[in-house]
């Protein structure tokens, strides 16, 4: 019995420490251990491999049904590039579609170009007991210029592809995304903007992210969204404007430790970031 108790304690210690047991020579600057809400309850957690790559993560949200968690595991190639993220995504209560409102298993597959830039992301959505709802979303990345990336997306259901438009991501000289323009195609050829997003940043460091999609170097302080409608004269007009603001507290390494996000309806979302 005593040996069993010692073994149990050892396993408990090993399990609790392994997520932080990264080799000492790995630079973990900006690596998150967890994220907490305004009451300091953990709402996201990150576990790493010894080489510093992300191994597992989970997060929850008020939008998820029944207090379920978004959970992922991560796989890499020999060059250390993320090639697959597999896991579970709970249904989102504000989604109007059945596929968005239901729980599903997901597999994200990543392909890179010869400069190790993300070239394609394919996401497979799998619904237990309802295979007729399964589908794939493919996003392609085109590096138009040094400051502009175009993304195009398409759904694949039952071998029939339905285009869903494209977006342009524009960077400034500081390595931050300052604008995202989302378009759809009318009558097969006409490009029409549906949403414009504009961003302003601080000069501090954003937490490190393993996501290979285009991202900014600094932290957003203002986000403005403009939606467009088209009428009989076919001229796009702004139908609404929404503004989000962000305030931060920082640690000595210039990473945010506290973020206060204020929505257009003045709802406030507070998060705390805990690092290595």
HELIX and SHEET records of a PDB file:
HELIX    1   1 UNK A    2  UNK A   18  1                                  17    
HELIX    2   2 UNK A   65  UNK A   67  5                                   3    
HELIX    3   3 UNK A   98  UNK A  101  1                                   4    
HELIX    4   4 UNK A  131  UNK A  133  5                                   3    
SHEET    1   A17 UNK A  32  UNK A  36  0                                        
SHEET    2   A17 UNK A  42  UNK A  48 -1                                        
SHEET    3   A17 UNK A  54  UNK A  60 -1                                        
SHEET    4   A17 UNK A  69  UNK A  76 -1                                        
SHEET    5   A17 UNK A  82  UNK A  89 -1                                        
SHEET    6   A17 UNK A 104  UNK A 112 -1                                        
SHEET    7   A17 UNK A 118  UNK A 126 -1                                        
SHEET    8   A17 UNK A 135  UNK A 143 -1                                        
SHEET    9   A17 UNK A 148  UNK A 157 -1                                        
SHEET   10   A17 UNK A 160  UNK A 171 -1                                        
SHEET   11   A17 UNK A 177  UNK A 186 -1                                        
SHEET   12   A17 UNK A 190  UNK A 201 -1                                        
SHEET   13   A17 UNK A 220  UNK A 230 -1                                        
SHEET   14   A17 UNK A 236  UNK A 250 -1                                        
SHEET   15   A17 UNK A 256  UNK A 262 -1                                        
SHEET   16   A17 UNK A 268  UNK A 275 -1                                        
SHEET   17   A17 UNK A  32  UNK A  36 -1                                        
END                                                                             
